[in-house]
Amino acid sequence: MTVNAVVVTYNRLDLLKLTLEKLQEQTFRIKKIVVVNNASTDGTKEYLDSFENDTCFEILNLEENYGGAGGFYYGIRKAYELECDYLWIMDDDTIVTPSALEKLIDSFDILKKEKIGFLTSNVLFKDGMPCLMNIPSTVYRWNEYIDNKIIEISHTSFVAMFIPASVVKEVGLPIKEYFIWGDDGEYSTRIIKAGYSGFLIGESTVYHYMKDNVGIDIINAPRDRIDRFYYFYRNTMTTVRMRGVSTYCKHFLFNMYLILQIIFSKTECKLKKIFIIVRGTIVGTFRRVKIDYIN
């Protein structure tokens, strides 16, 4: 069983160094670590150049910043081309514990009757509390394997997502046009729609070194993070439109309800937040994207 890891980075050199260090300390050896540099300007390229002759690494220095979605698009493609049985993908602020990968692989003995589309670890914030940005949704019968600390989930994030290469071949690559936010949710639900199952492996732990432990909450978002929510609503509406009319209508009505909440709340920048939701909803509704497949 061979595993290639994919790490996407942008201007977080100190965290990238720690992420790569922890990947090399895994109790289950990783065949190749593919690092995708999204045109960083903080010395990342110069640092990655030092791995030029290291056969454990494959470095992709992109000419421009394609966001997390574009980075995972190119990274997953390259990791697949380098041949492996499984891909383990993450951002540059994902700090894995030494046995995180081994615990994911061990779970195959427990889940041998399942058609596994992806696995994920228990993602904690750097203080050990659950990371609010990376709490996955569970299926209705989520507790079949609870005695083994395994929970069945319906979608997950790209923070330490573990995928069989055969699944990548079947369902295609992430949608690079998403840029940031929602690319992982779309990809993991696409895998589920293809007839596979996803599981959170409680024995496998990783830490997400975000700046703050916050979830997706535009109402209480600070001024400097409001603009980012445009990608969330745009990409979400694009995804749910592809999933069918009923799913789209549900999310459309939720967005309208959210606007009402903003109007009657005490939050700051009300008009800007409403504009972000409306713009993202409209653009996402009429936007067309395509899924690329590996030949």
C-alpha positions as CSV (number, residue, x, y, z in Angstrom):
1,M,0.0,0.0,0.0
2,T,1.6,3.2,-1.2
3,V,0.6,6.8,-0.2
4,N,1.5,10.1,-1.8
5,A,0.8,13.2,0.2
6,V,-0.2,16.6,-1.3
7,V,0.4,19.9,0.5
8,V,-0.8,23.2,-0.9
9,T,0.9,26.3,0.4
10,Y,0.7,30.1,0.1
11,N,2.8,32.5,2.1
12,R,3.0,30.5,5.3
13,L,6.6,29.3,5.2
14,D,7.0,28.7,9.0
15,L,3.9,26.5,9.1
16,L,4.9,24.8,5.9
17,K,8.2,23.8,7.4
18,L,6.4,22.3,10.4
19,T,3.9,20.5,8.2
20,L,6.6,18.9,6.1
21,E,8.6,17.9,9.2
22,K,5.6,16.1,10.7
23,L,4.9,14.3,7.4
24,Q,8.4,12.9,7.3
25,E,8.0,11.6,10.9
26,Q,5.0,9.4,10.1
27,T,5.2,5.8,11.4
28,F,3.8,4.7,8.0
29,R,6.3,5.9,5.4
30,I,5.0,8.2,2.7
31,K,6.2,7.4,-0.8
32,K,6.2,11.0,-2.2
33,I,5.3,14.4,-0.8
34,V,4.0,16.7,-3.5
35,V,4.2,20.4,-2.5
36,V,2.2,22.9,-4.5
37,N,3.5,26.5,-4.1
38,N,0.8,29.0,-5.1
39,A,3.3,31.7,-6.2
40,S,4.3,32.5,-2.6
41,T,6.3,35.7,-2.0
42,D,7.7,35.0,1.4
43,G,10.7,32.9,0.5
44,T,8.8,29.6,0.1
45,K,10.1,29.0,-3.4
46,E,13.7,29.4,-2.2
47,Y,13.1,27.0,0.7
48,L,11.5,24.4,-1.6
49,D,14.4,24.7,-4.0
50,S,16.5,23.0,-1.3
51,F,14.5,19.7,-2.0
52,E,15.5,19.6,-5.6
53,N,17.6,16.5,-5.3
54,D,15.4,14.9,-2.5
55,T,13.6,11.9,-4.0
56,C,11.0,12.1,-1.3
57,F,9.6,15.4,-2.6
58,E,8.0,16.6,-5.8
59,I,7.8,20.4,-6.0
60,L,5.3,22.4,-8.1
61,N,6.0,26.1,-8.2
62,L,2.9,27.6,-9.9
63,E,3.2,30.9,-11.8
64,E,0.2,32.5,-10.1
65,N,-1.9,31.9,-7.0
66,Y,-4.7,29.5,-8.0
67,G,-6.1,29.3,-4.5
68,G,-6.6,26.1,-2.5
69,A,-8.9,24.7,-5.2
70,G,-6.4,25.2,-8.0
71,G,-3.5,24.0,-5.8
72,F,-5.3,20.7,-5.0
73,Y,-6.3,20.3,-8.6
74,Y,-2.7,20.4,-9.7
75,G,-1.3,18.6,-6.7
76,I,-3.8,15.6,-6.9
77,R,-3.1,15.3,-10.6
78,K,0.6,15.2,-10.0
79,A,0.4,12.8,-7.1
80,Y,-1.7,10.4,-9.2
81,E,0.7,10.6,-12.1
82,L,3.5,9.6,-9.7
83,E,1.6,6.4,-9.0
84,C,0.3,5.4,-5.6
85,D,-2.6,3.5,-4.1
86,Y,-3.8,6.4,-1.9
87,L,-3.5,10.2,-1.7
88,W,-3.4,12.1,1.6
89,I,-4.1,15.8,1.0
90,M,-3.9,18.9,3.2
91,D,-3.1,22.6,3.6
92,D,0.2,24.0,4.8
93,D,-1.3,24.6,8.3
94,T,-2.2,20.9,8.9
95,I,0.0,19.5,11.6
96,V,-0.3,15.7,11.7
97,T,0.5,13.5,14.7
98,P,3.1,10.7,14.1
99,S,0.6,7.9,13.8
100,A,-2.1,9.8,12.0
101,L,-1.6,8.1,8.7
102,E,-1.0,4.6,10.2
103,K,-4.3,4.9,12.1
104,L,-6.2,5.7,8.8
105,I,-4.7,2.7,7.1
106,D,-5.4,0.4,10.1
107,S,-9.1,1.3,9.8
108,F,-9.3,-0.6,6.5
109,D,-9.4,-3.9,8.5
110,I,-12.5,-2.7,10.3
111,L,-14.2,-1.2,7.3
112,K,-13.4,-4.1,4.9
113,K,-17.1,-4.6,3.9
114,E,-17.4,-0.9,3.0
115,K,-16.8,0.8,-0.4
116,I,-14.5,3.5,0.9
117,G,-14.4,6.8,-1.0
118,F,-12.5,8.8,1.6
119,L,-11.3,8.8,5.2
120,T,-10.5,11.8,7.4
121,S,-8.9,12.4,10.7
122,N,-10.2,14.0,13.9
123,V,-9.2,17.6,13.3
124,L,-8.4,19.7,16.4
125,F,-7.5,23.3,16.8
126,K,-3.9,24.0,18.0
127,D,-5.2,24.2,21.6
128,G,-6.7,20.7,21.4
129,M,-10.4,21.8,21.0
130,P,-12.4,20.7,18.0
131,C,-11.6,22.8,15.0
132,L,-14.9,24.5,14.1
133,M,-13.9,24.9,10.4
134,N,-13.5,21.2,10.0
135,I,-16.4,19.5,11.7
136,P,-17.9,17.1,9.1
137,S,-21.6,16.3,8.6
138,T,-22.7,12.8,9.7
139,V,-25.0,10.4,7.9
140,Y,-28.2,9.2,9.5
141,R,-26.7,5.9,10.6
142,W,-23.4,7.4,11.8
143,N,-22.7,5.2,14.7
144,E,-22.3,1.7,13.3
145,Y,-18.6,1.6,14.0
146,I,-18.6,3.8,17.1
147,D,-17.0,1.1,19.3
148,N,-13.9,1.5,17.0
149,K,-14.1,5.3,17.2
150,I,-15.2,5.5,13.6
151,I,-18.1,7.7,12.4
152,E,-19.7,7.6,9.0
153,I,-19.8,11.1,7.4
154,S,-21.3,12.7,4.3
155,H,-18.6,15.2,3.5
156,T,-15.4,16.6,4.8
157,S,-12.6,19.2,4.3
158,F,-9.2,18.9,2.6
159,V,-7.5,19.0,6.0
160,A,-5.9,15.5,5.9
161,M,-8.4,13.9,3.5
162,F,-7.4,10.4,2.5
163,I,-8.6,9.1,-0.9
164,P,-8.0,5.9,-2.9
165,A,-6.3,6.7,-6.2
166,S,-8.9,4.6,-8.0
167,V,-11.6,7.0,-6.7
168,V,-9.7,10.0,-8.0
169,K,-9.6,8.3,-11.4
170,E,-13.3,7.7,-11.4
171,V,-14.7,11.0,-10.0
172,G,-12.2,13.4,-11.5
173,L,-10.3,16.3,-10.0
174,P,-11.4,19.2,-7.7
175,I,-12.9,22.2,-9.5
176,K,-10.0,24.6,-9.8
177,E,-12.3,27.6,-10.6
178,Y,-13.6,27.5,-7.1
179,F,-10.4,29.2,-6.0
180,I,-11.1,28.9,-2.2
181,W,-13.9,27.6,0.0
182,G,-16.3,24.9,-0.9
183,D,-14.0,22.9,-3.2
184,D,-13.5,20.2,-0.6
185,G,-17.2,20.0,0.3
186,E,-18.1,19.6,-3.4
187,Y,-15.4,17.0,-4.0
188,S,-16.2,14.9,-1.0
189,T,-20.0,15.0,-1.7
190,R,-19.2,14.1,-5.4
191,I,-17.4,11.0,-4.1
192,I,-20.5,10.1,-2.0
193,K,-22.8,10.7,-5.0
194,A,-20.7,8.2,-6.9
195,G,-21.7,5.4,-4.5
196,Y,-18.9,5.5,-2.0
197,S,-18.8,6.0,1.8
198,G,-16.8,8.4,3.9
199,F,-15.6,7.9,7.5
200,L,-13.9,9.9,10.2
201,I,-11.3,7.8,12.0
202,G,-11.2,9.0,15.7
203,E,-7.9,7.3,16.4
204,S,-6.2,9.5,13.8
205,T,-5.5,13.0,15.0
206,V,-4.3,16.1,13.2
207,Y,-4.2,19.8,14.3
208,H,-5.3,22.7,12.1
209,Y,-3.1,25.7,13.0
210,M,-5.6,28.3,11.9
211,K,-5.2,31.9,13.2
212,D,-8.5,31.7,15.1
213,N,-10.8,28.8,15.8
214,V,-13.8,30.1,13.9
215,G,-16.4,28.4,11.7
216,I,-18.3,29.7,8.7
217,D,-20.3,32.6,10.2
218,I,-20.7,35.8,8.2
219,I,-22.9,37.4,10.8
220,N,-20.0,37.6,13.3
221,A,-17.2,37.8,10.8
222,P,-14.7,40.6,11.4
223,R,-14.2,43.3,8.7
224,D,-11.0,41.8,7.3
225,R,-12.7,38.4,6.5
226,I,-16.0,39.5,5.0
227,D,-14.8,39.5,1.4
228,R,-13.8,35.9,1.6
229,F,-17.4,34.8,2.1
230,Y,-18.2,35.7,-1.5
231,Y,-16.3,32.5,-2.6
232,F,-18.2,30.5,0.0
233,Y,-21.7,31.5,-1.3
234,R,-20.7,31.5,-4.9
235,N,-19.2,28.0,-4.8
236,T,-21.9,26.6,-2.6
237,M,-24.7,27.8,-4.9
238,T,-22.8,26.4,-7.9
239,T,-22.5,23.0,-6.2
240,V,-26.1,22.7,-5.0
241,R,-27.4,23.8,-8.5
242,M,-25.5,20.7,-9.8
243,R,-27.1,18.6,-7.2
244,G,-30.7,19.3,-8.2
245,V,-33.6,21.7,-7.9
246,S,-34.7,20.7,-4.3
247,T,-31.2,21.1,-2.9
248,Y,-30.7,24.4,-4.7
249,C,-34.0,25.8,-3.4
250,K,-33.2,24.7,0.2
251,H,-29.9,26.6,0.1
252,F,-31.4,29.6,-1.7
253,L,-34.1,30.0,1.0
254,F,-31.4,29.6,3.7
255,N,-29.4,32.5,2.2
256,M,-32.5,34.7,2.2
257,Y,-33.2,33.8,5.8
258,L,-29.6,34.7,6.6
259,I,-30.1,38.1,5.1
260,L,-33.0,38.7,7.4
261,Q,-30.9,37.6,10.4
262,I,-28.2,40.2,9.4
263,I,-30.8,42.9,9.0
264,F,-32.2,42.4,12.5
265,S,-28.9,41.7,14.2
266,K,-26.4,44.0,15.9
267,T,-23.6,43.0,13.5
268,E,-21.4,45.6,11.8
269,C,-21.0,46.1,8.0
270,K,-24.6,44.9,7.4
271,L,-24.9,46.2,3.8
272,K,-21.5,44.7,2.8
273,K,-22.4,41.3,4.3
274,I,-25.8,41.3,2.5
275,F,-24.2,42.3,-0.8
276,I,-21.7,39.5,-0.4
277,I,-24.5,36.9,0.1
278,V,-26.6,38.3,-2.8
279,R,-23.7,38.6,-5.2
280,G,-22.4,35.1,-4.4
281,T,-25.9,33.6,-4.7
282,I,-26.6,35.2,-8.1
283,V,-23.1,34.4,-9.6
284,G,-23.2,30.9,-8.2
285,T,-26.6,30.2,-9.7
286,F,-25.7,31.1,-13.2
287,R,-22.0,30.0,-13.2
288,R,-20.9,27.0,-15.2
289,V,-17.9,24.9,-14.2
290,K,-16.6,21.6,-15.6
291,I,-15.0,18.6,-13.9
292,D,-11.7,17.5,-15.4
293,Y,-10.7,13.8,-15.4
294,I,-7.3,12.1,-15.4
295,N,-6.7,10.4,-18.7
